Amino acid sequence: MTKLEQIEKSVSELSPDEFERFSAWFEALQAERWDREMAEDVANGTLDELAELALSQFRSQRTRSL
């Protein structure tokens, strides 16, 4: 059994209360990882080209209000 299969089995066996606690923990972990990746992308310039494209379209009025 792989590590992932063991985790899946363990999660499926959690009580409702344990599952809720696990879900909250996992959601926080995902948010933390996403935030870290976003900060790294900003720091290393990965998003610069997309930001400039968005600003260029805004300046040339090729956008619409949400």
C-alpha positions in Angstrom: 0.0 0.0 0.0 1.4 3.4 -1.0 1.7 6.3 1.5 -1.2 8.0 -0.3 -3.4 5.0 -0.1 -2.7 4.8 3.6 -3.6 8.4 4.1 -6.8 7.9 2.1 -7.8 4.9 4.2 -7.0 6.8 7.4 -9.0 9.8 6.4 -12.0 7.7 5.3 -12.0 6.1 8.8 -12.1 9.4 10.7 -15.1 10.2 12.9 -17.2 13.2 11.8 -15.5 15.4 14.4 -12.1 14.3 13.4 -12.9 14.7 9.8 -14.0 18.3 10.4 -10.7 19.0 12.3 -8.7 17.4 9.6 -10.5 19.4 6.9 -9.8 22.7 8.7 -6.1 21.7 9.1 -5.8 20.7 5.5 -7.5 23.8 4.1 -5.1 25.9 6.2 -2.1 24.0 4.9 -3.3 24.5 1.3 -3.7 28.2 1.9 -0.3 28.5 3.4 1.4 26.6 0.5 -0.5 28.8 -2.0 0.5 32.0 -0.2 4.2 30.8 -0.2 4.1 29.9 -3.9 2.5 33.3 -4.8 5.1 35.2 -2.7 7.9 33.2 -4.5 6.4 33.9 -7.9 6.2 37.7 -7.1 9.7 37.7 -5.7 11.3 36.0 -8.7 9.3 38.0 -11.3 7.2 35.1 -12.7 4.1 37.3 -12.6 5.6 40.4 -14.1 4.7 39.7 -17.7 1.1 39.0 -16.7 0.9 42.1 -14.5 2.2 44.3 -17.3 -0.3 42.8 -19.8 -3.2 43.5 -17.4 -2.0 47.1 -16.8 -1.5 47.6 -20.5 -5.0 46.5 -21.2 -6.4 48.7 -18.4 -4.5 51.7 -19.7 -5.8 51.2 -23.2 -9.4 50.8 -21.8 -9.7 47.3 -23.0 -11.2 46.2 -19.7 -14.6 46.2 -18.2 -16.0 46.7 -14.7 -16.8 43.7 -12.7 
